[in-house]
Amino acid sequence: MKVMKIKTEDEYTIILQQLLELNSAMPFENGKAEHAAAIIRLFLQKAEMNISIFCNSLDRRVYGERSVQDAAKKCIQRGVSLRIICQKRPDKDIESFYEKLLAGASDVSSLQIGEGKLESFKENFSVADSKMYRYEPDRSRCKAVACLNDPEAAKILQNSFEDIRNSLDPSRHDLPSFV
């Protein structure tokens, strides 16, 4: 798979907007914390239906950014379902922000902490509207790829998210799936 390499932060933001406008299926690098924040912010701003996030612990450099938190508030206000699964507890202030935000959201929106149950997973990923994704296969290496229009890859990640969610709480199989 050919991946677009992006050098500067300004170039990154410009290219994100261009890829979105072109409805491009070209994957691109998304390995820095600033890049992760930019793509998550874009998902939160542009998603129309749902966003699923699976991560280690809501990294402060991404989810603690004011612009990401503002975008999350607006996302919920638009009625977009936001589901987050963390492998371990985030910092208290970040966890508190997302818990309060999601408490007032739709029944489908949620924050789940899988403490002690998800150690085998080494990746972070997020999916928006069943076509946009960010995938980091090994979070210890901070090297990720993202795409703004790849329904096939997004579906695979969304299925993984649903499997993880169901493994955490099998009694919640009645919740709607985004697949």
C-alpha positions in Angstrom: 0.0 0.0 0.0 1.4 3.4 -1.0 1.1 6.0 1.8 1.4 9.7 1.4 4.2 11.3 3.4 3.5 14.7 4.9 6.3 16.9 6.3 5.1 20.1 8.1 2.1 20.8 10.3 0.8 23.5 8.0 1.2 21.1 5.0 -0.6 18.4 7.1 -3.7 20.6 7.8 -3.9 21.8 4.1 -3.6 18.2 2.8 -6.2 16.9 5.2 -8.7 19.5 3.9 -7.8 18.7 0.3 -8.2 14.9 0.8 -11.6 15.5 2.5 -12.8 17.8 -0.3 -11.6 15.2 -2.9 -13.3 12.3 -1.0 -9.9 10.7 -1.4 -9.2 7.0 -0.6 -5.4 7.6 -0.3 -4.0 6.6 3.0 -1.6 9.0 4.7 0.8 9.0 7.6 -0.6 10.0 11.0 2.1 9.1 13.5 2.7 12.2 15.6 0.6 13.2 18.5 -0.2 16.5 16.7 -1.3 14.6 13.6 -3.5 12.3 15.8 -5.1 15.3 17.4 -5.7 16.8 13.9 -7.4 13.7 12.5 -9.5 13.1 15.6 -10.5 16.8 15.6 -11.5 16.4 11.9 -13.5 13.2 12.6 -15.3 15.1 15.4 -16.0 18.0 13.2 -17.1 16.1 10.1 -18.8 12.9 11.3 -22.5 12.9 10.7 -23.5 9.6 12.3 -20.9 8.0 14.6 -17.4 7.7 15.8 -15.7 4.8 17.6 -12.4 5.2 19.4 -10.3 2.4 20.8 -7.2 3.6 22.7 -4.9 2.9 25.5 -6.0 5.8 27.7 -7.1 9.0 25.9 -3.6 10.5 25.6 -3.5 14.0 26.9 -1.6 15.2 23.8 -4.6 14.3 21.7 -7.8 14.2 23.8 -6.7 16.8 26.3 -6.2 19.4 23.5 -8.8 22.3 23.8 -9.6 22.2 20.1 -10.3 18.4 20.3 -12.5 18.8 23.4 -14.4 21.7 21.7 -14.9 19.6 18.6 -16.2 16.7 20.8 -18.8 19.0 22.5 -20.0 20.2 19.1 -20.1 16.6 17.8 -22.3 15.5 20.6 -24.5 18.6 20.2 -25.1 17.6 16.5 -26.3 14.2 17.7 -23.4 12.2 16.5 -22.8 9.0 18.6 -19.4 8.9 20.2 -18.2 5.6 21.7 -14.8 5.3 23.4 -13.1 2.3 24.8 -9.9 2.7 26.8 -7.7 -0.1 27.9 -6.8 1.8 31.1 -8.0 4.8 33.0 -7.1 8.2 31.5 -5.9 11.1 33.7 -8.7 12.1 36.0 -9.4 15.5 34.4 -9.6 14.0 30.9 -11.8 11.1 32.0 -14.1 13.5 33.9 -14.5 15.7 30.8 -15.5 12.8 28.5 -17.7 11.1 31.2 -19.7 14.4 31.7 -19.8 15.0 27.9 -21.1 11.5 27.1 -23.5 11.4 30.1 -25.7 14.0 28.4 -25.4 12.4 25.0 -27.5 9.7 23.2 -28.0 6.3 24.7 -25.5 4.9 22.2 -22.6 7.2 23.2 -20.4 5.8 26.0 -17.0 5.7 27.6 -15.9 2.2 28.7 -12.7 1.4 30.6 -11.4 -2.2 30.2 -9.0 -2.2 33.0 -7.2 -5.5 33.1 -9.3 -7.0 30.3 -7.6 -5.7 27.1 -3.9 -6.1 27.6 -3.5 -8.2 24.5 -4.3 -5.3 22.2 -1.4 -3.2 21.2 -3.1 -0.9 18.6 -5.1 2.3 18.8 -7.7 3.0 16.2 -10.7 5.2 15.5 -13.5 5.0 12.9 -15.9 7.7 11.7 -19.0 7.3 9.7 -17.9 3.8 8.5 -15.5 5.3 6.0 -12.8 7.4 7.8 -10.2 5.8 10.0 -6.9 6.2 11.9 -5.0 3.0 12.6 -1.9 2.7 14.8 -0.9 -1.0 14.8 1.7 -0.6 17.7 1.1 2.4 19.9 4.6 2.0 21.4 6.0 3.0 18.0 3.7 6.0 17.4 3.4 5.2 13.7 -0.1 5.3 12.2 -2.0 5.6 9.0 -5.3 7.3 8.3 -7.7 7.6 5.4 -10.8 9.7 4.9 -12.6 7.5 2.4 -12.0 3.7 2.7 -15.3 1.9 3.7 -13.7 -1.5 3.5 -10.8 -0.9 5.9 -13.2 1.2 8.2 -15.6 -1.7 8.3 -12.8 -4.1 9.5 -11.9 -1.7 12.3 -15.5 -1.1 13.2 -16.0 -4.9 13.5 -13.0 -5.1 15.8 -14.4 -2.3 17.9 -17.8 -4.1 18.2 -16.0 -7.3 19.1 -14.0 -5.5 21.8 -17.1 -3.8 23.1 -19.0 -7.1 23.3 -16.1 -8.8 25.1 -16.1 -6.1 27.8 -19.8 -6.3 28.5 -21.6 -9.3 26.9 -24.9 -8.2 28.5 -24.9 -5.1 26.3 -25.3 -7.0 23.0 -28.7 -5.2 22.7 -26.9 -1.9 22.0 -27.0 -0.8 18.4 -23.9 -1.7 16.4 -22.3 0.8 13.9 -21.6 -2.1 11.4 
